[in-house]
């Protein structure tokens, strides 16, 4: 059910939510967080759909803020989505015009659920310092997505690194969870030899391969190289070089089947599909403490990139 409210005040929106809560009883009360989503109009529905899917695991109140014409008459149009249009959440869409755009923090305060955490997610932009933005300041956790942001790889990593504050994270890092888990499990098996070199093959001008290479090089105390390819796949291959040979995880573009090749020649195949946007968002909402590992990795990744001697550009598409 979608309930539109045109040229409304924020108090009218809050009152309507209250009436829905009274009618819905405990169903409307079982929310574990408030998720704030400032997003452009072009990306709004995709973000709402991803958040709705995530709400099946993390029931929440979703407040979406869409900026309109900043020079127009100050106005607020809203819609409230519940039931089948809202997953396991309540969705409040606020379309802002004029001076309303400059007061987003004041607008959301009456809509925040009491006694639950607040998370702010920017699906299509990376603020210079997320914690210093009005919506970032009211949140315990701040989630960006540098995979969708504009600018070069260096510009994106610079924003992530220099703007980092405890409580920040980025979905380019979150998408590596399963890769990191598989690689860690491989190194827990004999022979327990040190890794002397890491090679990560991934999409050109994409932050994810650099973040993975930085993490591996830092934790394994070895050289870490990135080979970039023109590809639709974010990550295609990871190689761990040891004295006994090379362990490789290879996922060709266009497939979720990953091939593990051991130095002995043993080959094993398994499914490692790229995580969807809702998968990555759900992963982040599972933990609301500061991701200090991410903070360390992005600082090291920027320094790694600035050295420039471990980044190899290629033009062919692997797989």
Backbone as a ProteinNet text record, in pm:
[ID]
protein_1_A
[PRIMARY]
XXXXXXXXXXXXXXXXXXXXXXXXXXXXXXXXXXXXXXXXXXXXXXXXXXXXXXXXXXXXXXXXXXXXXXXXXXXXXXXXXXXXXXXXXXXXXXXXXXXXXXXXXXXXXXXXXXXXXXXXXXXXXXXXXXXXXXXXXXXXXXXXXXXXXXXXXXXXXXXXXXXXXXXXXXXXXXXXXXXXXXXXXXXXXXXXXXXXXXXXXXXXXXXXXXXXXXXXXXXXXXXXXXXXXXXXXXXXXXXXXXXXXXXXXXXXXXXXXXXXXXXXXXXXXXXXXXXXXXXXXXXXXXXXXXXXXXXXXXXXXXXXXXXXXXXXXXXXXXX
[TERTIARY]
84.5	0	88	58.6	132	36.4	73.4	-9.9	62.5	13	79.5	35.4	129.6	101.6	167.5	85.7	139.3	146.9	256.8	277.2	248.7	313.1	286	389.6	361.9	461.1	514.8	632.1	690.7	606.1	534.7	446	329.2	280.5	172.5	220.9	342.6	399.2	412.5	464.5	480.8	345.9	245	112.2	53.9	77.9	27	97.2	226.5	298.4	244.5	213.8	159.7	25.4	-59.3	-189.9	-175.7	-79.2	-52.3	-2.3	83.3	135	21.6	-70.1	-181	-271.8	-288.6	-372.7	-303.2	-169	-96.4	-50.8	-51.9	-13.6	131.5	157.4	294.6	372.6	300.9	369.4	446.2	384.5	448.3	554.2	564.6	658.9	789.9	790.4	905.2	1015.9	1076.1	1183.9	1312.4	1423.3	1549.1	1642	1608.8	1691.3	1613.8	1667.2	1619.2	1727.5	1689.7	1784.4	1752.6	1846.7	1831.7	1903.5	1835.3	1892.5	1878.8	1978.7	1979.7	2024.8	1944.4	1971.6	1912.6	1974.5	1921.2	1797	1716.2	1590.8	1613.2	1721.8	1746.1	1776.6	1833.6	1874.4	1779.5	1674.1	1590.8	1521.5	1456	1380	1470.9	1588.2	1683.1	1726.7	1752.5	1793.3	1680.8	1558.2	1444.1	1424.8	1438	1422.6	1530	1654.7	1761.9	1737.6	1695.1	1667.8	1549.6	1446.2	1331.7	1373.3	1459.1	1506.6	1590.3	1674	1754.1	1666.5	1552.5	1465.2	1405.9	1408.2	1361.7	1449.3	1576	1667	1676.9	1660	1673.9	1551	1440.1	1321.9	1355.6	1313.7	1356.6	1251	1271.7	1200.9	1297.9	1258.3	1342	1293.8	1383.9	1351.3	1438.9	1376.6	1446.2	1428.8	1538.9	1534.3	1582.9	1495.3	1526	1523.4	1636.8	1647.1	1593.3	1505.7	1453.3	1519.9	1444.2	1495.9	1530.3	1659	1694.8	1653.5	1621.3	1584.8	1434.3	1359.3	1214.1	1152.7	1022.1	947.7	974.2	994.3	1018.4	894.6	911.3	796.8	843.7	751.1	777.8	661.2	690.1	593.8	643.3	551.9	591.5	500.8	551.9	468.5	513.8	417.3	444.4	406.2	499.9	476.2	478.8	376.6	369.8	317.9	325.9	274.4	363	300.5	373.1	464.9	446.8	532.9	653.1	667.4	773	852.6	841.9	916.1	877.9	977.5	952.1	981.2	964.9	994.8	876.7	889.4	804.7	891.7	842.6	919.2	856.1	936.6	892.2	979	917.7	989.4	959.1	1064	1050.3	1112.8	1032.9	1082.5	1091.1	1213.9	1240.6	1267.5	1218.5	1245.5	1276.7	1351.5	1380.5	1462.1	1428.8	1505.5	1493.3	1395.5	1381.8	1509.3	1577.3	1697.2	1806.1	1809.8	1914	1884.4	1771.1	1731	1692	1766.7	1730.3	1741.4	1841.4	1854.3	1734.7	1687.3	1570.4	1445.3	1436.8	1318.8	1312.3	1426.4	1420.9	1406.8	1448.7	1446.7	1309.2	1197.2	1067	1027.9	1097.4	1060.9	1148.1	1253.8	1343	1272.7	1294	1238.2	1314.9	1246.7	1318.2	1394.4	1511.1	1586.5	1636	1655.2	1716.7	1825.7	1927.4	2035.5	1985.5	2063.4	2039.2	2157.1	2128.3	2229.2	2197.7	2298.6	2281.1	2357.3	2288.8	2348.1	2333.1	2448.4	2450.2	2469.9	2366.9	2382.8	2459.3	2455.9	2508.3	2606.3	2661.3	2757.5	2844.7	2961.7	3051.2	3083.4	3021.3	3054.5	3201.4	3258.3	3399	3424.1	3338.5	3347.8	3205.8	3168	3029.4	2983.8	3073.8	3034.3	3000.9	3051.4	3027.3	2903.4	2838.6	2715.9	2599.6	2493.2	2380.2	2321.9	2305.7	2247.4	2350.3	2477.3	2579.8	2598.2	2575.7	2597.5	2496.5	2379.2	2276.8	2285.9	2383.1	2389.4	2506.2	2484.8	2594	2682	2622	2696.7	2665.6	2769.9	2756.8	2811.3	2728.9	2763.6	2764.6	2878.1	2887.4	2905.5	2907.4	2927.4	3013.7	3144.8	3236.3	3232	3170.7	3155.7	3066.9	2974.3	2878.4	2916.7	3020.4	3055.8	3130.4	3128.1	3201.8	3346.8	3430.6	3569.6	3661.6	3790.6	3891.3	3906.5	3977.5	4005.8	4078.6	4177.7	4253.6	4164.1	4074.2	3983.6	3890.4	3839.7	3746.9	3818.2	3936.6	4009.5	4054	4085.5	4122.3	4006.1	3885.9	3768.5	3744.2	3753	3729	3831.9	3958.3	4064.8	4066.5	4066.8	4078.6	3951	3836.6	3710.9	3669.3	3750.8	3711	3702.1	3594.3	3577.7	3524.6	3554.4	3499.7	3347.2	3298.4	3156.4	3130.6	3231.5	3218.2	3250.2	3189.1	3229.1	3182.7	3225	3192.5	3160.4	3061.4	3017.4	3119.5	3215.6	3324.3	3406.5	3418.8	3487.5	3396.5	3270.7	3176.3	3164.3	3169.5	3153.6	3266.1	3373.7	3487.4	3475.9	3368.7	3359.4	3384.2	3317.2	3330.9	3466.9	3523.3	3658.7	3756.1	3745.5	3835.7	3820.6	3697.1	3674.2	3736.7	3719.2	3775.8	3928.5	3986.1	4131.6	4189.4	4123.6	4171.9	4165.4	4058.9	4046.3	4154.6	4193.9	4299.6	4432.5	4459.1	4587	4588.1	4472.5	4465.9	4495.8	4522.7	4549.3	4698.7	4753.2	4894.8	4916.2	5040.2	5158.2	5153.6	5199.3	5190.1	5313.5	5317.1	5429.2	5391.8	5489.1	5458	5424.3	5335.3	5302	5402.9	5464.3	5568.2	5516.5	5403.8	5347.9	5199.5	5124.5	4980.7	4954.3	4870.5	4825	4672.5	4613.3	4468	4434.9	4348.1	4306.2	4161.6	4136.9	4002.1	3979.7	3860.8	3818	3900.7	3932.1	4009.9	3931.6	4002.5	3944.7	3834.6	3851.9	3753.5	3822.3	3762	3831.6	3843.4	3754.6	3752.5	3881.4	3938.8	4065.9	4178.1	4184.1	4288.9	4269.7	4147.1	4121.8	4161.5	4128.6	4164.3	4316.2	4383.7	4529.4	4596.7	4545.2	4601.9	4588.4	4470.1	4446.2	4538.6	4549.1	4632.8	4780.8	4829.2	4969.3	5004	4913.1	4935.2	4937	4837.4	4824.8	4927.3	4966.3	5060.5	5205	5226.9	5361.4	5435.7	5368	5429.1	5394.1	5454.9	5423.9	5283.9	5207.6	5071.6	5057.5	5021.4	5005.8	4861.2	4818.5	4686.7	4703.6	4642.5	4635.5	4492.4	4476.5	4343.1	4305.3	4178	4127	3996.8	3967.7	3838.1	3737.6	3654.4	3568.2	3444.6	3339.1	3220.1	3232.8	3326.1	3346.2	3437.6	3396.4	3477.8	3609	3600	3716.8	3714.4	3827.5	3834.1	3927.1	4037.6	4131.9	4217.4	4250.7	4345.2	4447.8	4575.2	4683.6	4764.5	4792.3	4879.5	5004.8	5117.8	5242.8	5318.7	5354.7	5436.4	5548.3	5642	5756.4	5714.6	5603.3	5557.1	5474.3	5440.6	5361.9	5258.7	5162.8	5062.7	4924.9	4856.5	4714.9	4636.9	4541.4	4463.4	4314.4	4242	4096	4057.5	3987.3	3958.3	3808.3	3748.7	3606.2	3594.2	3584.8	3576.8	3455.1	3465.3	3355.6	3232	3116.1	2990.3	2949.4	3020.6	2985.7	3004.6	2937.1	2956.8	3037.5	3075.1	3155.1	3301	3354.9	3492.1	3576.1	3693.2	3782.7	3900.9	3919.6	4033.8	4138.7	4257.4	4367.4	4480.4	4522.2	4628	4761.7	4874.4	5004.7	5019.6	4949.7	4956	4885.5	4809.1	4729.4	4585.3	4554.2	4415.9	4327.1	4210.5	4116.7	3981.6	3925.1	3792.1	3709.9	3582.6	3493.3	3378.2	3341.2	3229.6	3167.7	3052.8	2980.1	3020.5	3062.5	3093.6	3034.2	2899.8	2836.9	2867.4	2878.2	2895.3	2777.1	2800.4	2688.9	2602.5	2473.6	2381.8	2392.8	2331.8	2332.5	2266.2	2154.9	2086.1	2170.1	2244.7	2332.8	2438.4	2500.9	2605.9	2548.9	2431.5	2369.7	2333.5	2277.2	2243.5	2366.4	2477	2602.7	2643.7	2631	2670.7	2577	2449.5	2353.3	2361	2437.6	2452.6	2540.7	2627.5	2716.7	2710.1	2688	2673.7	2786.2	2891.1	3009.9	3103.7	3202.6	3295.4	3378.8	3391	3471.3	3613.6	3691.9	3826.1	3918.9	3895	3976.9	3961.3	3837.8	3814.1	3887.7	3882.5	3950.2	4099.1	4159.8	4302.8	4333.3	4247.5	4271.7	4263.3	4164.6	4154	4269.5	4318.3	4434.6	4557.2	4575.7	4688.8	4671.1	4545.6	4522.5	4556.1	4527.2	4560.5	4711.8	4783.3	4929.1	4985	4924.7	4966.8	4947.5	4831	4802.2	4895.8	4927	5012.6	5154.8	5200.4	5332.3	5333.1	5222.2	5203.6	5286	5369	5456.3	5398.3	5276.1	5216.8	5087.1	5063.4	4939.8	4974.3	4926.2	4953	4822.9	4819.7	4700.2	4711.2	4604.6	4598.4	4471.3	4465.9	4350.3	4264.4	4321.5	4243.8	4146.3	4042.9	3946.1	3978.2	4004.7	4036	3907.1	3915.8	3801.1	3697.1
-119.2	0	124.2	218.2	344.1	458.7	541	652.7	782.6	859.9	985.3	1100.8	1192.3	1314.1	1429.4	1514.2	1621.1	1751.7	1825.1	1955.2	1945.6	1849.7	1817.7	1881.7	1879.3	1914	1783.6	1792.9	1671.3	1620.8	1711.6	1668	1587.1	1625	1547.5	1407.6	1398.7	1267.8	1184.1	1245.6	1173.6	1128.3	1213.6	1177.1	1060.3	1060.6	951.2	820.3	826.3	706.8	655	745.7	705.9	636.7	689.6	626.2	487.1	471.6	339.3	243.7	294.4	211.4	165.2	256	219.7	116.6	131.5	34.6	-100.2	-96.5	-220.9	-291.2	-222.6	-284.7	-325.7	-444.2	-485.9	-506.7	-535.2	-555.3	-429.7	-314	-188.1	-144.3	-213.1	-172.2	-251.2	-364.6	-455.6	-413.8	-297.6	-246.5	-242.9	-282.1	-289.8	-173	-91.1	25.9	121.3	242.6	339.7	354.8	339.1	349.6	474.8	570	693.5	677.5	714.2	694.8	823	912.1	1026.2	977.3	1000.9	940	1026.4	1022.4	1092.2	1022.6	1096.1	1041.5	920.8	922.2	814.3	682.5	687.5	565.7	528.5	607	590.4	454.4	411.8	287.5	166.5	168.9	57.7	49.8	165.3	166.4	118.6	161	117.9	-33.1	-87.1	-230.7	-307.7	-261.6	-328.6	-322.1	-205.7	-191.2	-277.4	-287.1	-372	-518.2	-564.3	-701.6	-722.5	-625.3	-635.2	-634.4	-567.8	-558	-692.5	-791.7	-924.7	-982.7	-941.9	-982.6	-877	-751.1	-640.3	-548.6	-582.1	-495.5	-354	-255.1	-120	-19.4	103.9	215.8	277.3	278.6	329.3	469	567	705	745.7	766.1	798.3	947.2	1018.1	1161.6	1188.5	1242.9	1269	1420.1	1473.2	1617.3	1655.1	1756.9	1810.8	1943.2	2035.3	2165.4	2251	2283.2	2363.4	2509.7	2554.9	2695.7	2717.2	2610	2622.7	2658.8	2660	2688.7	2578	2617.7	2521.2	2434.3	2303.9	2213.9	2072.1	1994.9	1855.9	1770.7	1676.3	1573.6	1442.3	1365.5	1241.6	1128.1	1008.5	889.8	788.1	716.9	614	480.4	386.3	254.1	151.4	70.7	-35.8	-161.9	-272.3	-397.4	-450.2	-496.6	-557.5	-462.9	-332.4	-233.2	-194.2	-258.7	-215.3	-330.2	-449.5	-560.9	-579.1	-588.9	-599.1	-466.2	-358.2	-225.9	-132.3	-12.3	99.8	190.1	228.9	314.3	452.8	553.5	692.2	760.2	804.3	872.8	1021.8	1101.8	1246.1	1310.2	1380.9	1451.8	1600.2	1651.2	1784.4	1884.1	2005.9	2114.3	2241	2330	2459.6	2447.1	2528.7	2532.8	2405.4	2321	2194.1	2109.9	2123.4	2043.3	2072.1	2195.4	2234.8	2194.2	2130.7	2098.7	1952.3	1864.8	1723.8	1661.6	1703.7	1647.8	1683.7	1808.1	1849	1774.6	1743	1672.5	1529.1	1462.5	1320.4	1297.5	1393	1370.7	1327.9	1392.1	1346.6	1206.8	1155.4	1025.7	911.2	942.9	839.1	752.8	622.3	532.9	548	543.5	558.2	431.2	450.2	340.9	235.2	271.6	179.7	255.9	186.3	256.2	323.9	422.5	492.6	464.8	424.4	400.5	489.7	556.9	636.2	569.6	552.3	486.3	577.9	609.9	688.7	592.3	556.2	456.8	507.5	637	686.1	801.6	820	928.5	895.5	960.1	944.9	1084	1128.4	1260	1265.1	1384.7	1399.5	1348.4	1387.1	1337.1	1298.2	1171.5	1131.5	1168.8	1158.3	1186.4	1332.7	1421.4	1564.8	1613.2	1527.1	1566.7	1566.7	1643	1646.1	1507.7	1425.3	1293	1194.6	1216.7	1132.3	1158.5	1282.1	1318.3	1252.8	1215.6	1154.8	1002.7	946.3	801.3	740.2	617.4	540.5	477.9	437.5	378.6	455.6	467.5	541.5	453.9	425.8	332.1	406.2	403.3	459.6	345.6	380.3	279.5	340.3	331.1	392.1	322.4	203.9	136.9	217.6	295.6	372	518.5	561.2	703.5	743.9	872.2	926.7	953.8	973.9	1007.3	889.2	920.2	816.8	730.8	619.9	532.2	608.1	688	763.6	862.2	928.1	1024.8	956.2	839.7	768.8	719.2	661.3	613.7	729.7	844.3	961.6	1006	1010.4	1049.8	950.7	821.2	720.4	731.1	748.7	748.1	875.3	990.1	1115.8	1151.2	1101.6	1131.9	1030	925	816.3	862	819.2	832.2	698.5	660.6	534.9	531.1	420.1	407.8	410	448	449.3	312	280.3	165.7	187.6	99.2	114.9	-22	-28.4	-156.1	-218.3	-140.7	-199.9	-293.9	-263.2	-349.3	-463.7	-434.5	-536.8	-649.6	-617.3	-718.1	-820.9	-796.3	-887.5	-993	-992.9	-1080.2	-1226.4	-1276.9	-1418.4	-1449.8	-1358.1	-1378.4	-1388.5	-1299.6	-1300	-1428	-1473.8	-1596.2	-1717.5	-1728	-1842.2	-1838.6	-1720.7	-1710.4	-1742.4	-1696	-1725.9	-1875.2	-1941.1	-2085	-2163.5	-2116.7	-2184.7	-2179.4	-2067.8	-2051.9	-2122.1	-2169.7	-2247.9	-2395.6	-2431.8	-2570.7	-2588.9	-2709.9	-2735	-2740.5	-2710.9	-2676.6	-2531.9	-2506.5	-2372.3	-2291	-2255.2	-2178.8	-2031.7	-1943	-1800.8	-1768.4	-1673.8	-1623.1	-1515.3	-1529.1	-1434	-1325.5	-1352.8	-1253.8	-1281.1	-1173.6	-1181.4	-1109.2	-1168.4	-1102.1	-1103.4	-986.3	-971.9	-916.9	-986.1	-942.7	-894.8	-769.4	-715.6	-598	-543.3	-438.5	-310.8	-251.3	-128.9	-15.8	70.1	186.9	147.9	33.7	-12.9	-29.5	15.6	11.4	-128.1	-220.7	-350.1	-429.2	-445.1	-518.7	-456.5	-324.4	-257.2	-282.1	-278.6	-304.3	-446.6	-543.4	-682.1	-700.7	-644.1	-656.7	-591	-476.7	-407.7	-493	-548.7	-632.5	-753.9	-821.5	-940.9	-906.6	-801.9	-764.8	-724.6	-653.1	-608.2	-726.9	-812.5	-921.7	-1032.6	-1052.4	-1159.4	-1110.7	-979.2	-920.9	-957.7	-934.7	-970.8	-866.9	-879.7	-792.6	-823.6	-719.4	-735.8	-654.1	-719	-654.5	-664.7	-565.3	-566.6	-559.2	-650.9	-645.6	-607.7	-498.1	-449.1	-486.4	-517.1	-557.4	-483	-463.2	-408.3	-522.5	-520.1	-634.4	-589.4	-668.9	-643.1	-705.6	-797.6	-863.5	-778.6	-755.3	-676.7	-747.2	-874.6	-956.1	-1080.7	-1114.7	-1234	-1340.5	-1300.2	-1401.1	-1347.1	-1436.9	-1407.3	-1519	-1480.6	-1577.6	-1556.2	-1666.3	-1664.5	-1744.7	-1677.8	-1742.9	-1786.8	-1917.8	-1973.1	-2057.2	-2101	-2175.2	-2305.1	-2363.5	-2489.9	-2469.8	-2345.9	-2319.4	-2210.8	-2203.1	-2096.2	-2154.3	-2094.7	-2121.4	-2013.6	-2053.3	-1951.8	-1977.5	-1868.3	-1866.8	-1787.7	-1851.3	-1789.7	-1792.5	-1673.9	-1664.1	-1583.4	-1650.3	-1578.7	-1487.3	-1383.2	-1288.4	-1357.8	-1317.2	-1372.4	-1501.6	-1546	-1671	-1655.8	-1739.4	-1742.9	-1865.3	-1949.8	-2068.2	-2029.3	-2061.4	-2027.6	-2154.5	-2148.1	-2262.7	-2241.2	-2335.6	-2334.5	-2431.3	-2381.9	-2465.2	-2462.5	-2582.2	-2595.7	-2625	-2600.9	-2630.6	-2777	-2868	-3010.2	-3042.7	-2944.7	-2968.5	-3002.5	-3021.1	-3049.3	-2930.1	-2958.8	-2854.4	-2879.4	-2775.1	-2784.9	-2665.4	-2688.8	-2581.9	-2565.4	-2441.5	-2412.2	-2279.7	-2249.7	-2128.5	-2013.3	-1902.7	-1781.1	-1662.9	-1649.4	-1544.6	-1405.8	-1306.7	-1169.4	-1131.2	-1068.3	-1032.1	-924.2	-935.8	-831.8	-710.3	-600.8	-480.1	-506.3	-579.6	-609.3	-702.1	-795.5	-882.9	-801.5	-708.3	-626.9	-536.9	-479.7	-394.6	-476.4	-595.1	-682	-716.8	-743.2	-774.8	-661.4	-538.1	-424.3	-402.6	-430.7	-406.2	-511.3	-618.4	-720.7	-672.7	-577.3	-527.1	-375.2	-321.7	-177.8	-116.5	-196.7	-139.9	-89.7	-13.4	45.3	-63.5	-57	-152.6	-97	-121.8	-64.9	-126.8	-252	-314.9	-241.5	-206.7	-129.9	3.3	71.7	199.9	188.4	81.5	61.1	26.9	-55.4	-98.4	18.8	107.3	215.6	314.7	335.1	422.8	361.9	232.7	165.2	156.4	139.9	126.2	255.3	369.1	496.3	512.1	478.1	485.5	387.6	269.6	167.4	218.6	281.2	330.5	444.4	531.2	645.8	603.3	488.1	437.8	401.4	339.4	316	206.6	136.3	37	-104	-118.4	-251.6	-259.3	-163.3	-159	-174.5	-282.1	-310.9	-304.3	-219.4	-208.1	-299.3	-371.3	-456.5	-423.1	-463.7	-430.5	-551.4	-670.7	-788.1	-823.4	-895.9	-944.7	-1088.3	-1117.5	-1254.2	-1336.7	-1461.1	-1552.2	-1522.3
0	0	0	-87.4	-96.8	-65.5	32.3	76.2	40.8	-56.7	-93.7	-3.7	21.8	97.6	21.6	-43.3	-126.7	-49.1	-73.2	-8.6	141.1	203.7	343	434.5	562.6	664.1	721.8	784.1	841.5	957.2	1026.1	1134	1079.3	961.7	900.5	863.2	816.4	783.9	911.2	1017.5	1143.7	1199.7	1189.8	1239.2	1160	1030	947.8	983	1007	1049.7	1182.9	1273.1	1402.3	1387	1299	1279.5	1218.1	1128.1	1069.7	1177.4	1266.3	1374.9	1465.9	1498.8	1586	1520.3	1389.2	1318.1	1303	1281.7	1258	1382.7	1496.8	1621.4	1624.2	1678.4	1702.9	1573.2	1461.9	1334.1	1295.3	1319.1	1281.5	1381.3	1496.6	1598.8	1595.8	1528.8	1537.8	1441.2	1466.3	1381.7	1462	1399.6	1473.1	1443	1344	1313.8	1224.6	1212.4	1113.8	1007.8	881.5	770.3	690.2	688.5	612.4	478.5	369.9	236.8	155.2	157.3	64.7	-72.3	-175.1	-305.3	-415.3	-533.1	-648.1	-702.3	-773.6	-824.8	-915.1	-994.4	-1089.1	-1020.3	-900.2	-829.3	-715.7	-696	-577.1	-571.3	-680	-675.1	-657.6	-720.1	-701.4	-555.4	-493.8	-353.9	-263.6	-292.2	-211.3	-221.9	-341.9	-360.7	-284.1	-290.4	-216.4	-65.8	-17.2	125.9	168.5	84.3	116.5	129	38.8	47.4	173.6	206.6	328.8	453.2	444.8	561.6	601.9	512.7	550.8	661.9	663.4	769.8	879.1	841	935.4	923.3	986.5	978	1024.7	946.9	977.2	930.6	970.6	909	809.3	685.1	576.2	538.7	549.7	515.3	397.1	282.7	158.6	130.1	109.3	83.4	-57.7	-141.4	-281.6	-303.7	-347	-367.8	-504.9	-506	-630.1	-664.1	-718.1	-761	-639.6	-619	-501.5	-513.4	-634.7	-654.2	-654.4	-649.1	-655.2	-520.8	-518.7	-395.9	-294.6	-169.6	-63.6	-43.4	-61.6	-51.4	-20.8	34.2	68.2	21.5	-68.1	-105.4	-46.3	7.4	73.6	29.7	46.8	34.1	136.6	190.2	289.9	228.9	231.5	175.3	287.8	294.7	394.7	327.1	398.6	343.2	232	124.7	14.7	-58.3	-43.3	-109.7	-24.7	92	183	243.6	190.6	248.2	393.7	479.9	623.9	693.1	619.7	674.5	651.4	705.3	666.8	580.2	465.8	375.6	372.9	401.8	392.9	287.2	179.3	71.8	82.9	99.1	109.2	-14.1	-90.9	-209.6	-174.3	-175.2	-121.1	-232.2	-212	-306	-228.2	-293.3	-233.2	-105.6	-5.5	118.7	200.9	170	241	226.7	114.8	88.9	191.9	244.4	338.6	482.3	507.8	645.8	659.6	593.7	594.7	733.5	811.4	945.8	1032.7	1021.9	1100	1056	927.7	877.8	928	937.1	972.8	1122.7	1204.9	1350.2	1401.2	1360.9	1411.3	1363.2	1263.1	1205.7	1256.1	1331.3	1380.4	1484.5	1475.9	1576.3	1707.3	1820.7	1948.4	1985.2	2048.1	2110.7	2012.4	1886.7	1790.9	1715.5	1662.8	1591.7	1464.7	1420.5	1294.8	1201.9	1079.9	977.9	858.7	803.8	682.4	569.3	456.3	338.9	218.3	154.4	31.5	-86.4	-159.7	-266.9	-388.8	-415.2	-542.1	-527.8	-408.9	-389.6	-268.7	-263.9	-148.9	-97.1	10.7	65.9	106.1	103.1	140.1	281.9	374	512.8	554.8	538.9	568.6	709	808.3	946.1	968.8	881.2	898.8	824.2	748.3	680.3	779.7	752.4	846.2	875.3	772.6	794.7	850.5	822.6	881.6	1029.5	1071.9	1211.6	1305.1	1254.7	1341.1	1342.2	1268	1250.5	1326.6	1376.8	1435.4	1328	1217.6	1107.4	980.1	893.7	768.3	656.8	556.7	450.6	317.4	248.7	114.2	14.4	-114.2	-218.1	-327.7	-309.9	-406	-540.9	-548.3	-677.1	-770.3	-713.7	-792.6	-806.8	-735.5	-733.5	-859.8	-888.2	-1001.2	-960.5	-1061.9	-1036.6	-1060.3	-1066.7	-1089.1	-964.9	-981.6	-868.5	-758.6	-796.3	-696.8	-622.4	-695.3	-630.8	-533	-570.7	-482.4	-356.2	-372.2	-255.7	-166.4	-227.3	-148.5	-61.1	-118.7	-39.6	73.5	42.7	146.2	258.3	221.1	320.6	403.7	337.4	410	485.7	438.4	505.8	608.6	629.5	719.8	865	930.3	1074.1	1125.2	1249.1	1301.9	1285.8	1230.5	1198.3	1049.5	969.3	823.7	765.8	653.7	573.9	431.3	340.6	198.7	140.9	52.6	-1.3	-95.9	-146.5	-224	-136.8	-8.8	87.5	131.9	155.8	200.5	99.7	-29.1	-133.3	-133.7	-57.3	-52	57	133.4	250.3	215.2	111.1	77.9	18.3	-61.1	-111.2	6	100.4	214.7	295.9	312.9	389.9	321.6	189.5	116.9	118.7	99	99.1	236.7	341.4	476.2	505.5	460	484.9	410.6	291.4	216.7	291.5	355	424.3	559.2	604.1	727.6	703.1	576.3	541.8	512.7	541.5	510.7	360.2	313.2	394.1	440.2	559.6	616.2	576.5	448.6	394.1	383.2	397.9	380.4	235.2	217.7	84.2	49.3	-66.8	-107.8	-200.8	-267.3	-360.6	-379.8	-395.8	-423.1	-554.9	-640	-762.5	-762.2	-778.6	-788.1	-926.3	-998.4	-1131.9	-1122.2	-1163.8	-1153.1	-1245.4	-1235.9	-1328.1	-1313.4	-1426	-1426.2	-1358.8	-1286.3	-1217.6	-1119.1	-1054.6	-957.7	-823.3	-713.4	-584.3	-524.4	-558.7	-490.4	-505.7	-628.2	-638.3	-555.9	-551.3	-474.7	-325.2	-276.5	-134.6	-97.1	-184	-155	-156.8	-257.5	-264.7	-144.1	-102.6	13.5	138.3	160	277.9	278.7	164.7	156.4	176.5	108.5	122.5	264.5	329.4	467.3	563.7	554.6	650.2	625.8	499.8	467.4	458.5	474.4	472.4	343.6	230.7	103	-3.3	-119.5	-232.1	-283	-314.1	-365.9	-493.4	-602.1	-731.8	-779.1	-854.4	-917.2	-1068	-1139.9	-1285.2	-1322.3	-1395.1	-1427.2	-1569.7	-1588.6	-1718.9	-1746.8	-1874.9	-1915	-1908.1	-1805.8	-1779.2	-1703.8	-1713.5	-1632.4	-1494.5	-1477.5	-1348.7	-1260.7	-1137.4	-1045.5	-1013.7	-976.2	-946.6	-1034	-1092.5	-1177	-1122	-1063.6	-1017.6	-904	-812.1	-705.3	-702.3	-699.8	-693.6	-566.4	-496	-379.9	-413.7	-422.6	-461.5	-336.5	-332.7	-225.5	-287.2	-206.6	-259.4	-326.4	-281.6	-339.1	-465.7	-499.8	-619.7	-596	-685.8	-684.6	-655.4	-558.3	-535.1	-607.9	-691.5	-763.9	-747.7	-729.5	-734.5	-858	-951	-1080.7	-1104.8	-1123.2	-1156.5	-1285.7	-1401.7	-1528.9	-1533.8	-1613.5	-1623.6	-1680.8	-1630	-1678.3	-1612.3	-1509.4	-1442.1	-1292.7	-1215.4	-1070.3	-1028.4	-1125.5	-1095.7	-1076.6	-960.6	-927	-925.6	-987.3	-995	-901.4	-810.6	-720.2	-773.6	-799.9	-849.4	-747.9	-703.2	-603.6	-672.3	-604.9	-664.8	-707.5	-641.5	-676	-806	-860	-979.4	-948.7	-822.1	-783.2	-817.3	-876.1	-917.8	-850.9	-797.5	-736.7	-782.1	-810.2	-855	-755.9	-734.3	-644.4	-686.3	-628.7	-663.6	-571.7	-632.2	-559.1	-636.3	-634.8	-715.4	-659.2	-747.5	-698.6	-610.7	-496.8	-408.9	-472.4	-452.2	-499.3	-407.7	-450	-368	-233.1	-233.3	-107	-19.3	-80.2	-2.5	71.7	-0.3	61.2	170.2	145.3	247	370.7	351.1	464.4	545.7	476.6	544.5	637.1	590.4	672.9	790.6	771.7	878.9	988.9	964.9	1069.4	1184.1	1155.5	1260.1	1262.9	1379.9	1392.8	1475.7	1502.9	1565.6	1457.8	1498.1	1401.3	1335.2	1203.1	1126.7	1117.4	1222.2	1228.5	1123.9	1087.4	983.4	851.3	817.1	694.7	698.8	811.9	823.7	799	849.6	829.1	683.5	621.7	484	387.1	402.3	304.7	318	439.2	454.2	386.7	404.8	343.2	191.5	145	1.3	-73.1	-12.9	-77.1	-87.1	19.5	15.8	-87.4	-95.1	-192.3	-334.8	-360.1	-493.6	-531.6	-437.7	-466.8	-502.5	-451.9	-491.6	-640	-686.2	-828.5	-890.6	-812.5	-872.7	-868.4	-819	-811	-891.3	-979.1	-1057	-1204.9	-1264.8	-1404.8	-1482.4	-1584.6	-1667.2	-1787.8	-1817	-1935.1	-2010.6	-2134.6	-2216.8	-2250.2	-2238	-2272.8	-2160.7	-2196	-2099.1	-2068.6	-1940.3	-1900.5	-1897.4	-1941.6	-1934.4	-2035.8
[MASK]
+++++++++++++++++++++++++++++++++++++++++++++++++++++++++++++++++++++++++++++++++++++++++++++++++++++++++++++++++++++++++++++++++++++++++++++++++++++++++++++++++++++++++++++++++++++++++++++++++++++++++++++++++++++++++++++++++++++++++++++++++++++++++++++++++++++++++++++++++++++++++++++++++++++++++++++++++++++++++++++++

